[in-house]
Amino acid sequence: MTGGAGFIGSHLCERLAGEGNKVICVDNLSTGRKENVEGIANVEFVKQDVTKQFEVKCEQVYNLASPASPVDYRNLSVETLLVGSVGVQNVLECARKNNARMLHASTSEVYGDPQVHPQVETYFGNVNPIGPRSCYDEAKRYAEALCIAYHSKKLANVVLARIFNTYGPRMRLDDGRVVPNFVGQALRGEPITVYGDGKQTRSFCFVSDQVEALVKLMNSKFSGEAFNSGNPEEHTILEFAQRIKQMTKSESEIVFKPLPQDDPKKRKPDITKIKKAIGWQPKVELDEGLKKTIEWFKQKI
């Protein structure tokens, strides 16, 4: 499990270890935290930068190594590009040498600021290759191409999951994403920052649903394909801010700031393909997931 000490990776480690698997958690801790996996039985932690060659004996490889929030990948722009290129090749080589099945965690950001809505896997995207988000967007697009090249040459059995906005316990309060930003500001009584007019949309998937999708994709028959993985229930950012304010009983004022360059205006996955392929769809209602997430953040503030 590369990136196994991160938000989604640590939940995956816990799920797989709980089923009796031995999990090797590989992470350089640039954005992950060792405490996320400490104390989980059957999880062995290895501090390792995947952009450096490494050897691990395994039967399955989940590749989640990459900064994944705007704050992180802007601060670590070169590292993000390297982990999406050199790092992914090293992980693919690990899978090849072990004859292991690999799941690569891609992202909805491969669609950029989409001109097709909702986003379907056949859409090629609208990405600015030299914009402020390009280090992440293009690293993930290149990583997909590299995975498919390995698949085409029969060097790796790999499936791609295009992960849409996911939230839940173990997110970092300072990672700059919508949920920790809004919840953190609301719990501290600080102004809740909405960028633009708040009419841009996101679709939020609770982490347990996301983990279920990734495990089912890994254990499926599909290879050399990409699948959207997320919750298609769409919300405006302003509506989401108001919901957080209500659920936290916060007196915080909602304030508006200019929309960052290339920030996607719409984000909603079409999950027809994954639903048909493996019978997956999200189950956790937004309020239920947010309640668990808010309770976790309360302990961290």
C-alpha positions in Angstrom: 0.0 0.0 0.0 1.9 3.0 -1.2 0.8 6.2 0.4 -0.6 3.9 3.1 -0.2 6.4 5.9 -2.4 9.0 4.1 -6.1 9.6 4.5 -7.6 7.0 2.2 -4.6 4.8 2.3 -4.7 4.3 6.1 -8.4 3.4 5.9 -7.6 0.9 3.2 -4.8 -0.6 5.4 -7.2 -0.9 8.3 -9.9 -2.6 6.1 -7.5 -5.1 4.5 -5.6 -5.9 7.7 -8.9 -6.4 9.4 -9.8 -9.1 6.9 -6.6 -11.0 7.9 -4.2 -9.8 5.2 -0.7 -8.8 5.9 -0.4 -5.2 4.7 2.9 -3.4 4.0 2.3 0.3 4.3 4.9 2.2 2.3 5.0 6.0 2.8 7.6 8.8 3.0 5.4 10.8 5.3 5.6 14.0 3.2 1.8 14.3 3.6 0.9 11.1 5.4 1.2 10.5 9.1 2.5 7.4 10.8 0.0 7.7 13.6 -2.7 6.9 11.0 -1.6 3.2 10.9 0.1 2.8 14.3 -1.5 0.1 16.4 -3.3 -1.6 13.5 -2.6 -5.4 13.7 -1.1 -7.0 10.5 0.2 -3.6 9.2 4.0 -3.2 8.8 5.1 0.4 8.2 8.1 1.0 5.8 9.3 4.6 5.4 10.1 4.8 1.7 10.0 7.3 -1.1 8.6 5.5 -4.1 10.6 7.7 -6.5 13.5 5.7 -5.2 13.6 2.0 -6.3 12.4 -0.4 -3.7 11.6 -4.1 -3.4 8.6 -5.6 -1.6 7.2 -9.1 -1.8 3.4 -8.9 -2.4 0.4 -10.3 -4.2 -1.5 -7.0 -4.6 -0.3 -3.4 -5.0 -2.5 -0.4 -4.1 -0.8 2.7 -5.4 -2.0 5.8 -3.5 1.4 7.6 -3.2 0.9 11.3 -4.1 0.1 14.6 -2.5 -3.6 15.0 -3.1 -4.7 18.5 -1.8 -4.1 21.9 -3.4 -2.0 23.1 -0.5 0.2 20.0 -0.6 0.8 19.7 -4.3 1.5 23.4 -4.8 4.1 23.3 -2.0 5.4 20.0 -3.4 5.0 20.6 -7.1 8.2 19.0 -8.3 7.7 16.1 -5.9 4.1 15.6 -7.1 5.3 15.4 -10.7 8.0 12.9 -9.8 5.8 10.7 -7.8 3.3 10.6 -10.7 6.0 9.6 -13.2 9.2 8.0 -11.7 7.3 6.9 -8.6 4.5 5.2 -10.6 7.0 3.4 -12.8 8.8 2.1 -9.7 5.4 0.8 -8.3 4.6 -0.8 -11.7 8.0 -2.5 -11.6 7.2 -3.8 -8.1 3.9 -5.2 -9.4 5.6 -6.7 -12.5 8.4 -8.4 -10.5 5.9 -9.9 -8.1 3.3 -10.8 -10.8 1.0 -8.8 -8.6 -2.4 -7.2 -9.4 -2.2 -3.4 -9.1 -4.8 -0.7 -8.5 -3.7 2.8 -9.3 -5.5 5.6 -7.5 -6.1 8.3 -10.1 -8.3 11.3 -9.7 -11.3 13.3 -11.0 -8.7 16.0 -11.7 -7.7 14.3 -14.9 -10.9 15.9 -16.3 -9.7 19.4 -15.3 -12.3 22.1 -15.4 -14.8 19.9 -17.3 -16.9 20.9 -20.3 -18.9 17.7 -20.0 -21.2 17.2 -17.1 -21.5 14.8 -15.3 -18.0 13.4 -16.1 -17.8 10.1 -17.9 -14.7 7.9 -18.3 -14.7 8.5 -22.1 -14.3 12.3 -21.6 -10.7 13.4 -22.3 -10.8 16.4 -20.0 -10.0 20.1 -20.1 -6.6 20.7 -18.4 -4.3 23.6 -18.4 -0.8 22.0 -18.7 1.0 25.0 -17.3 -1.5 26.3 -14.8 -1.3 26.3 -11.0 -2.9 22.9 -10.7 -0.9 21.3 -13.6 1.7 19.6 -11.4 -1.1 17.4 -10.0 -3.4 17.1 -13.0 -0.7 16.3 -15.5 1.1 13.9 -13.1 -2.1 11.9 -12.7 -2.8 12.0 -16.5 0.8 10.8 -17.2 0.5 8.1 -14.6 -2.7 6.7 -16.2 -0.9 6.7 -19.6 2.1 4.8 -18.1 -0.2 2.3 -16.4 -2.0 1.6 -19.7 1.4 1.3 -21.5 2.4 -1.4 -19.0 -0.9 -3.1 -19.5 -0.7 -3.0 -23.3 2.8 -4.6 -23.2 1.4 -7.2 -20.8 3.9 -6.1 -18.1 1.3 -5.4 -15.5 -2.3 -6.3 -14.5 -3.5 -2.9 -13.5 -6.9 -1.1 -13.1 -7.4 2.6 -12.6 -9.8 4.3 -10.1 -10.6 7.9 -10.8 -11.3 9.1 -7.2 -13.7 12.0 -6.7 -13.9 14.1 -3.6 -13.7 11.9 -0.6 -14.0 12.9 3.1 -13.9 11.4 6.6 -11.9 11.0 9.7 -8.1 11.3 9.4 -8.2 14.2 7.0 -5.6 16.8 7.9 -7.2 20.1 9.1 -4.6 22.0 7.2 -4.7 20.2 3.9 -6.8 22.9 2.2 -9.7 20.8 0.9 -13.3 21.8 1.3 -14.4 19.6 4.2 -11.5 20.2 6.6 -11.4 23.9 5.7 -15.1 24.4 6.4 -15.4 22.2 9.4 -12.2 23.6 11.0 -13.3 27.2 10.4 -16.8 26.5 11.8 -15.5 24.7 14.9 -13.0 27.5 15.6 -15.7 30.2 15.0 -13.6 31.7 12.2 -15.2 33.0 8.9 -16.0 30.2 6.5 -14.2 30.9 3.3 -16.1 30.3 0.0 -14.3 31.0 -3.2 -16.1 32.6 -6.1 -19.9 32.9 -5.8 -20.2 29.5 -4.2 -22.2 28.1 -7.2 -19.5 25.7 -8.2 -20.3 22.1 -7.3 -18.7 19.1 -5.7 -19.8 15.6 -5.0 -18.7 14.1 -1.7 -18.0 10.4 -1.0 -17.5 9.1 2.5 -14.2 7.2 3.0 -15.8 3.9 3.9 -17.7 3.9 0.6 -14.5 4.8 -1.3 -12.5 2.0 0.3 -15.2 -0.5 -0.6 -15.0 0.7 -4.3 -11.2 0.3 -4.4 -11.2 -3.1 -2.8 -13.9 -4.4 -5.1 -12.1 -2.9 -8.2 -8.9 -4.6 -7.1 -10.6 -8.0 -6.8 -12.5 -7.6 -10.1 -11.6 -9.1 -13.5 -11.1 -5.7 -15.1 -7.7 -4.6 -16.3 -6.4 -1.7 -18.4 -9.5 0.4 -17.8 -10.4 3.5 -15.8 -13.5 3.7 -13.5 -15.0 6.8 -11.8 -15.2 6.2 -8.1 -17.3 8.7 -6.1 -20.7 9.9 -5.0 -22.8 11.4 -7.8 -24.9 13.5 -5.3 -24.0 17.1 -6.3 -23.9 20.1 -4.0 -23.0 23.7 -4.5 -20.1 24.9 -2.3 -22.3 27.6 -0.7 -25.0 25.0 0.1 -22.2 22.8 1.6 -20.9 25.7 3.7 -24.3 26.4 5.1 -24.8 22.7 5.9 -21.5 22.6 7.8 -22.4 25.8 9.7 -25.8 24.3 10.7 -24.4 20.9 11.7 -21.6 22.4 13.9 -24.0 25.0 15.4 -21.4 27.6 14.4 -21.9 31.4 14.5 -19.2 31.7 11.8 -19.9 34.2 9.0 -19.6 33.0 5.4 -17.2 35.2 3.5 -16.4 35.2 -0.2 -13.0 35.4 -1.9 -11.9 35.3 -5.6 -12.0 31.9 -7.3 -8.5 30.4 -7.8 -7.3 30.0 -11.4 -8.5 26.7 -13.1 -10.6 25.7 -10.2 -13.3 23.3 -11.6 -16.7 24.8 -11.8 -18.5 21.5 -11.8 -17.6 18.1 -10.4 -19.9 15.1 -10.5 -19.0 11.5 -11.5 -21.1 9.4 -13.8 -20.8 6.0 -12.0 -22.8 4.0 -14.5 -19.6 2.0 -15.5 -18.5 1.0 -12.0 -22.0 0.2 -10.9 -22.5 -2.1 -13.9 -19.0 -3.7 -13.6 -18.8 -4.5 -9.9 -22.2 -3.5 -8.5 -20.8 -0.7 -6.4 -22.5 2.5 -5.4 -22.1 4.7 -2.3 -24.3 4.0 0.7 -23.4 6.6 3.4 -25.7 9.7 3.4 -23.9 13.0 3.5 -25.2 14.1 6.9 -24.3 10.7 8.4 -20.7 10.9 7.0 -20.3 14.6 8.1 -21.5 13.8 11.6 -18.7 11.2 12.0 -16.2 13.6 10.4 -17.1 16.6 12.5 -16.8 14.5 15.7 -13.4 13.4 14.7 -12.3 17.0 13.9 -13.6 18.1 17.3 -11.0 15.9 19.0 -8.2 17.5 16.9 -9.0 21.1 17.6 
